[in-house]
């Protein structure tokens, strides 16, 4: 595996040798490190290369500026210099994103949200401060010396996440590493060592000192991974989710003796996986978060009815409000908060119409309410069917097929994607002889309702309808 890693590095990243020689000529050492070495061992090294060096950041800048195509200093306060380098590899031109970080250690005090950075003098000291052994391997350049003082190669082969030092020391240095344990477990499909899981449970509360933005970024990487169930399960089982996404463990509703409702938590994970299977063009964060959060309103709305049923009336409305609150607290963008909350609010709309034939009016309103989220709403609604009753599942699938066919038919006829009244605001003011004001908005809304209910109207019919409505208002 060591030979394979070195060969992989030579094959895909000759740019590393070039950079290493420049550091060597300046009297410094350079090593490829962390995720780059891990990915090389897994045979999937990409264009992002991470290096570590004994050179201080200002020395790194002096070496890298004349060589790189672009340099940025965003992380220089933490010892990191970024660069971009165009290079030819084989028969293709490639653009490499490079980060060079000075040997360092990081630690949080009990009240700080920001790491205190101290520079080190040896690569072994740098590696022991890294999060997991599989990320604590390096290849010294240009000699191609494999450096693995903490057994990362064995853990990589075994598919295990373990910390170079004690997990307590690692998580105390940077509590975000607890989130990273869940994220790497989900990305790599790795087990987490028992002693690491124990530390996660005991230290979960330490995540509170980490900024919401950093937690959000790790959660995104976890949710967008190939195996998010693994990472989410770790968050819930260790209590981390109680601090970063408490709505998720709350879905583990206690079972009633008659099992009158399905496991909402397990249902949610299945919906997420089914939504992933419907993705087109790569992972979709909006769709995945909507799937993860679509039922978070159920615990607050659960009622045991007299006829032995369990109900969750209006859980989609409650869930949409809860989604907005949680995503806002995690510092998601306003647009993402709006879109995900809207999908949560709409995820039951299809079932509200029953299994019968959809009227044109119902189809128009469904499309209008979904707007640009229609494609995602299709995927979320289909994914929300987790019944083991094959006949019912097939019937729901056929019903939704029918809805999509009806949407396609009406889209051809009526341009459903841009539903608007048959008269615009200027025409309304001209016909009614009024100035801009509330009456224009009310008239516009009335005509939109007619458009949704009856479809497009001829101009004369729309004018007559407007005048009739106006006469009623004035009477």
N, C-alpha and C positions, 0 to 999 in steps of 0.2 A: 504493500500500500504506500510505503514511503517512496519507493521508486516511481510508482504510478503518479503520485502527487507531483514529484519533481518533473517528471516527463510532461505532465499536463501543464505545469507552469511554463516550461520551455516552449511547449507547442503554442499556447494561446497568449502568452504574455512576454515576448522578448523585450518589450518595453521596460520590464522590471530590471533586466540586466543593465540596460543603458542607464537607468536612473541610479542603480546601485553603484556603478563605476564612478559616477559623479560624486556620490557621497564618500566613496572610498578615497578618491583623489583629494577631497577636502578634509580627510582625516577622521571621518565618521563611519559608523556601521549602519546597515539598513537590512531589515528583514521583512518579508511578507508575513502577515500575521492574521490571527483570528479567523473570521468567517471566510476569508479568501483561501486560507490553507484548508479549512474544513471542506469547502466546496470543491477545491482541487482534488482532495482525497475521494470525494463522492463523484468525481468526474463531471462536474457541472460548473466549473469556474466561468464567470461571466466577465463583464467589462468593468465591474467595480473592484478596485484593488486597494487593500488596506495595508499600510506599512507602519513599522515602528522603528525608531532610531534613537541614538544617544545624543543627536544634535538638538540643540534648543530651537524653539520656533523661529527666532530671527535668523539663525544659521540655515534652517530649512528653507526659509524664503530666499536667501542669497543663492542657494544651490538650485532651487526649483524654478525660479523666475525666468532665467535665460533659456530654460529647457522646455517648459510647458507652453501650451497654446493659450491657456487661461489659468489664472490663480485667484483664489478667494480666501479671505481671512476671517470668515464668519466664526470659526471655532478656535481662533488662535488663543483666546483667553483660557481655553481648556487644553492647549498644547497641540492643536490640530490645524494643519494647513491643507487646503483642498486645491486640486488642480485638474485640468483636462488636458489630455494628450492624444492627438491623432497619430496613429501608427499603422503601418502595413503589416498584416499577419497572414502569411501565405499569399493567397491571391486576392485578399480582401482588405479594404481600408476599414479600420475600427477606431472608435472613439472611446478612450478609457477615462473613467472617473476615478481619481486617485485621492486618497487621504494619507498624509504622513503625520504621525503623532509621536511626540517625544515620550520616551519611557516615563511612566507616571503612575501615581496612585491616587485614588479618590476616596473621600470619606465624608459622610454627613455628620453634623452634630445633631443633637436631639431636637433642635428647634428649626434647623435650616432646611430650605427647599432646594438649595443649590450646593453642588459638590465643591469641596475645597480641594484644589489641585496642587499636588506636590510632584516635582520631577524626580525620577529615579536615575540610577547609573548602570543598571544591568538589565538584560532582557529577562532573566529569570525573575527578578523583582517585579518587572512589568507584567509577566505572564501570570504570576500568582494572584494579581489583583483583578484578573479578568473573570467574567461571570461563570463560565463553565469550562471544563477541561477540553471539550471539543472545540472551544474557541480560544484555547490557551496553547496552541501549537504555532510554531513559526518555521520559516525557511530562511536561514541566513544567506544573504546575497553578497557578491555574485557566486560564492563557493557552492551554493545549493546544499548547505548543511541543515539537516532536519533537526529541529529543536522541540523536544516534547518532555519536559521535566515532570509533568503531572499525570501522565498516562492518558492523554486525550485520544491517542490512536486506538488504544484498547476499548475505551468507552464508545468511540465512534463505531467500531466494529460490532460492539455489543448493542448499540442503539440505546445508550443510557446517558442521561444528563446528570452530571455530578460536578461539584464545585472544586476548584483547585485546592483551596484551603477548606476550613470548616464552613458550612453553609451559613452559620450564624454570623461569622465574620464577614462573609461575602455580602449578605443581605443587609448587615449593619452599615457596610461601606456605601452601598447604594440600594435602598429598598426597591427601586424599580426592577432590580434583577428578579424579584419574585414574579412580577408580570412577565419578564422575559423567559422565565422557566416555562410558564404556560404557553407563551408564544412559540418558543423553539420546539416544545413538545408537539404543538399543532403543525408547525412547518415541516419538521423532520420525521414526524410519526415516531418519536422516541419515548421510552419510559423515563420517569423521573425517579432517581435513586431514593430509597426509603428515608435516608437521613435528611435529604433535601425536602421531601414532603413534610416530615416532622417539623423542620425549621419553618416551612411556609405556614403551617398551622399555628405555631407558637408566636410567629413574628408578623402575622398578617396585618395587624393594626399599624405597623410601621409604614405601610404604604400611604398613610394619611399625610405624611410630610412631603410627598412627591407632588409636583404640580399637576393639575388636571390635564394640561397639554401633553405632558410626557406619558401619562397613563393612557390618554386617548390614542396616542400614536401606537403604543404597544397593543392596545385593544384592536385597533384597525388591522395591524399586521396579523394578529391572531385570527380575527374573523375572516380575513382574506386568504388564509392559508388553505392548504389542501385537506387538513384534518381538524377543522375548528372544534368538533365535538370533544376531541381529546383535551385541548387547552381549556375550553369552557368548563368541562367536568372537573379539571384540576382547580380552577378558580373557585368553583362552588364547593367542592369537597374540602378544601383547605380553609375556607372562610374569607379568602381574598375578595370574592365577589360581593360579600356583605359590605365591603368598603368602596368598591369601584362600580358595581352594577347590582345593587341589592334587589332590584326587581326580578333578576333571574333566579336566584335561590328561592324567592318568595313563591315561585310557580310550583314548588314541590308541596302542593296542598296535601294536608293529611288525608289519608284514605278513609272514607266512611265505610262502615261495616258492610254495606250492600254494594260497594263499588259502583255507585251510580254515575260516576264521571271518570273519564280517562285521565291518565297522568299528564297534566298540562306541561310539566317540565320536559318529560320524554317526548311528548307531542311536539313541543317547540323545537327540540333538536332535530327531529325527523323532518319537520317543515323546512328548517334551514338546509338540511342536506338535499331535500327534494328541490328546493329553489336553486341550489348550486347546480344541480343536474340540468336545469333549464336555461342556464346562463348562455349567452351568446357573446363571443368576442372577449372572453376573459372574466375574471372575478368582478362582481358588481357590489360595491360596498353598500349602496343605497338599498338594493334588494335584500342583501344578507342581513343588514341591521333591521330592516322592516320585518323579515321573517323571524329574527331573534326576539323582537319586541312586540310582535303582533297581538299576543295574548296577555300582556302584562297587566291589563285591567281586570283580569278574571278574579284574582284573589280578593279584590275590593268589592266585587259585584256578586260574589257567589251567594246563592240563596237555596235552601232546601225547601222545596215546594210540598204542599199537602198530598200531591199525587205521587210522591216518592221520586220525583224528578229533581235534578239539580239545574238551576238556571244561572246565567251570567248576563242578565239583561243590560244592554248598553255598555258592555265591556269594551267595545271598540271605541266609543267616545271617551270613556274614562282612560283607556289605554293611550289614546292619542295625546291627551293632556299630560299623562305621566311620561310619555316618550319625549315630548317637547321639554319638559322640566329636566329629565335626566341628561339628554343630549346637550342641552344648554349648559348644564353644570360641567359637562365634560369638554366644553369649549368647541363644540362642532360649529361649522359655519351656519349662518342663518338659512341659507338655501337648503343645506342637507337636513337641518332640523325640520324645516317646512315640508320637504318631500317625504321624509320617513314618517313623520307624524300623519301626513295625509294618507299615506298607504295604510297605516295602522287603522285610521278612521274608516277607510273604505273597504277593508278586507272582507267584511261580511255583506257588502252590498249585493253581491250576486245571489247569496242565499235568501235575501229578503224578497226576491221576486219569485221564489219557489221554482218548481220544475216545469212549469207550464210555458206556453209560447210567450215570448217577449213582445210587447207592443212597440211600435216605432217610437212612441214617446219615451218609454222606459229606456230604450237603447240610446236615444239622444241624450237623456239625462246622465246615464252611466258614462258615456264618452265625455260629456261636458264636465262632469265632476272629476273625472280622472285626469283630463287634460293631457299634458306631456308624459304623465306617469302611466298611461294606459297599458303600454307593453309590460311594464313591471307589475302592474296590478293583475294582468292576465297570469303572469308567472306565480305571483304570491297566492292568488286565489286557487290555482291548480295545486300548488304545493300544500295548501292548507287541508287537503283531503288525505287523512292518514287512517281512514277506517280499514279494518281487516275484512269487512264484508265486501267481497269482490263484486257482487251484483250492485251494491249501492255505489261503490267507487266507479264502476263502469257507467252507471246512470248519471252520476255527477259529471264525469268526463264528457259524456255525450251532450249533456245539457250545456256545458261550457263551450263545447265545439259549436253547438247551435248558436250560442250568443255571438261568438266570434264571426260566424258566417253572416249573421244578421248585421253586425257592425260593418263588415266588409261590403255588404249589399248597399246599406244606407250611405256609406262613405262614397261609393261610386255615384250615388244619386244626389247627395246633398252637401258634400264637402264637410263632413261631420267634425273634422279636426279644427274647424274655425267657425263654430256655431255662433251666430250673432243675429240680432233682430233684422227684419227686412228693411227697416228705416234707421238711419244713423241719427246722432244727436242734432246735427244741423238741420236735417230734414224735419225732425220732430218740432224744433223751434219755429221753422218756417211755416209748417202746416198749422200749428196751434197758435201762432202769433205770440209766442212767449219768449222771454229772455232766459239766459242760463239760470238755473236754480233747481230746487228739489223736484219740481214738477217734471222737468226733463228726465231726471233719473228715474222717477216713478213710471213715466211713460215708457222709457227704454226697458225697464224691468218687465212691464206688462207685455210688451211686444216680444221680449225674449221668451217669456212663458208661453206665449202663443206659438212661437217658432218651435220650441221644444215639444209642445203638445201636438201640433198639427203639421209640422214641417214647413218648407218654404212657402211663402205667399206671393201672389202677384202684387205689383206695386199698388194698383187701385184697391185691391182687397186690404192691403196693409194700411193704406190711408183711411179707408172706411172703418177698419177696426180701431185705429187710433182715435178717430173722431168720435166713434161710439163710446169708447172708454172715457174720453175727455168730457163728453156730455154727461156721463154718469157721475164724474167727479164734481162737476160744477153744479149738478142738480142736487 
